[in-house]
Amino acid sequence: MTKEHKNRLGLNKNVFYIGLTSFFTDTSTKMVYSVMPLFLLSIGASKTVISLIEGIAESTASLLKFISGFWSDKIGRSKPFMIIGYGVTAIVTPLYALAKIPFHILALRFTERVGKGLRAAPRDKLIGDSVDKKDAGKNFGFHKAMDNSGAIIGPLLAALLLIAFPHNYRLIFIWAAIPAFIGVITIIFLIKDTRRPVEKENNKFKINQLPRRFYIFIFIVFIFTLGNSTDALLLVKSSEVGVKDAWVPFIYMLFNTVSVIFSLPIGILSDKIGREKLIFAGFMVYALTYLFFGLSSKAIVLILLFIPYGFYSALSDTSQKAFISDIVGKDLKGTAFGIYHAVLGITLLPASLIAGKLYDSIGNGAPFYFGAAMAFMASLLMLIFIFTKNHQKNKKIVTLEQNFEYE
């Protein structure tokens, strides 16, 4: 990495401007997301329908995350996918204001998630391609911090608009389009593609091209994600236990503030002590937090639980992406991130359906108990994953020592 590329707060230019793009886009999407559950309730949606909309929107578009990642590897470019993907989000955002029934929201959410499906894997690939391996945690941590900074400003703006114009959710959707379009402009004029020649043998993906450890890790992520349903249910429960509608976005802002504070330090820490330990810690924090989300029936307790929930977000997301960047070669980074994002998105559909059904059929604690159980299971699998890696490493050291003694 040359000095000319590393002159924005000590970071690579691409990483800095990708972070800026995510900041503006997340400001927009979180303005929408922080009030969407309340808006859906106001037009007649049940909790199951809310979960179903989120699950379908994320899952059906998730195949695109694999395709866009693979195609990005194939042509050696990422920027075109980002322009189209972020552009779709900017165009769809103000259209939420026209929705009359839950189905309209489903159609728009699906279209907007198609945009995310196109951009997510190529964006992460571009970050990974732009930096040295030893700095991957720091750079993914910076991106996560910028992403969640937008997720602080977005709910704050939504809350202020709700205070000034009570229950006027449609006005929020219109204003949310402005930062989304700024994000697209940032990509077009400030981000440069890391173009590279592509060899013919890379045009076809074979499953054995990615390391075995990658697939084992993806399976653990799948188990965890089965219990990681849409955050919309957390916002719904907040409203049910007595948090006023205008203050619900502030709760989401608290979650993202904590995530911003810890994302960069955790990314730097993962460069020093390894990613796997922090991923395990993230799963455990999530499990305990979700357990108490289920037990909580007081507004103040539920609000305070968003603090460790934000800490989990910083621990898990940053370390997972840096870990994948570490173990996968540059020629397949887009494909690997595509598989990762696709698994997250596809699994969200059954996860959200299960959570929504548990919420409506059993009670507002049931989906969180289920999420805690799945996270504990993923933590155990991650512990085995770490132990197995260390055991194999020690075995290799012993073998080398024996060979040396023999010689």
Secondary structure, DSSP 8 states (H G I E B T S, - for coil): --GGGS-BTTB-HHHHHHHHHHHHHHHHHHHHHTTHHHHHHHTT--HHHHHHHHHHHHHHTTHHHHHHHHHHHHHT--HHHHHHHHHHHHHHGGGGGG--SHHHHHHHHHHHHHHHHHHHHHHHHHHHHHS-GGGHHHHHHHHHHHHHHHHHHHHHHHHHHHHHSTT-HHHHHHHTHHHHHHHHHHHHHH---------GGGGS--GGGS-HHHHHHHHHHHHHHHT---THHHHHHHHHTT--GGGHHHHHHHHHHHHHHHHHHHHHHHHHH-HHHHHHHHHHHHHHHHHHHHH--SHHHHHHHHHHHHHHHHHHHHHHHHHHHHHS-GGGHHHHHHHHHHHHHHHHHHHHHHHHHHHHHT-TTHHHHHHHHHHHHHHHHHHHHHHHHHHHHHHHHHHHHHHHHH-
